[in-house]
Amino acid sequence: QVQLVEFGGGLVQPGGSLGLSCAASGSIFRIMRWYRQAPGMQRELVASITSAGSTNYADSVKGRFTISRDNAKNTIYLQMNSLKPEDTAVYYCYAYTLYGSNCWGQGTQVTVYS
């Protein structure tokens, strides 16, 4: 059974930092991503990383967020620095498996308040 479990999130003031992690199990994961969804908004891609370590970021987070991956642990991380109120959202982990399945975590809330 494929499972993605997210950790981290919480409350932080503008300019602060938070870290998220996502532990995956039950398959071989090719691409892993972080998405986020703010209230009343569509879910948007934040960052992605391949099994080889290639990364991509949304323009809105470039230079502030860093995605990384530990293949041995099937875990990805999202280090978020210089957080802004507009980063407030539920953050979701996503994984695309070697067998063509799309998998989602349960989501974790990040709130940047002033």
N, C-alpha and C positions, 0 to 999 in steps of 0.2 A: 504494500500500500504506500503510495507516494504521499509524503507529508512535508509541508513547509511550516516551520514554527519561527515566528519573529520575536525578537527581544529588543528592549530599549524603548525609546520614545519618552514622552513626558512633557513637562513644562519648562520653558526656558525664556529668558529675557532676550530682546533683540541684541544681536552681536555675540550671543552665546553659542555654545557648541553642544551637540548631542551625537551619540552613536547608536546605530541600529545594527542588528545582526539577524541573519536568517539561516537556520539550520535545516538542510534538506535531507530527506532519507527516502529509500524505497526505489531508487532508479539511478540512472546515469544522467547527469544534467549537462546539457550543452551550453545553453545560454541562460544566464540568470539576470534578473532585472529588479529594479525598484521602481514602482509607480507610486503616485499619490493622487488623492482625490479630496478636494476641498468641498465644503458644503455648497450645493447647488451647481457644482462644476463637474465637467467630465474628468474621468480618470486620465492622468497624463504620465508619460514616461519621464522618469527622472534620470536614470542611469542604467547602463547595461554592461555586462562583462561576459566574455566568452570563456570557455574552458582553457583557452590559450592565454588569457589575460588581456585581450584587447578590450578597450573601454570606449564608451560613448556617453555623452552627457547632454541634457537639455541645456539650451543657451542660458536659461534663467539660473542655473546652478553651477555653471562652469567657473572654476577657480575657487569655489566655496565648498563643494561637496566632493568626496572621493569615494569611489567604489573599489572594493578589493575582494579577493576571493582566496579561500584556503581549500584547494581541491581535495586534500587528504581528509578534511573534515566535512566536505560538501557544505560549506558555509560561506555566505557572502556578508560583507559589511558595508555600511554606508556611514562615513564620517561626515558630519554636517557642521560646518563652521560659519561664522558670520551670519547667523540665522536672522531672518527677517519675518515680520508678521505675515507676509504673503507665503511663507513656507508652511504655514499652519495647514495641516491636512491629515488624513489617515494615510499612512504609508503602507504599501502592500509589496510583498515579495512575490516574484513570479519566476517560474522556471520552465524551460522547454527541454523535454527529455530527449534522449537519444532515440526513443521509439515514437516520437512525434506527439507527445501529450503536452498539453498546457496545464500548468499547476499554479495555484494561488495560495498564499498564506491568508491568515485571518485578518490581518491589518493591525497596525499599531498607531495610536494617536500621537501626533507631534503638535504642540501648541506653543507658538511664540507670542508672548504677550508683553505689553509695555505698561 
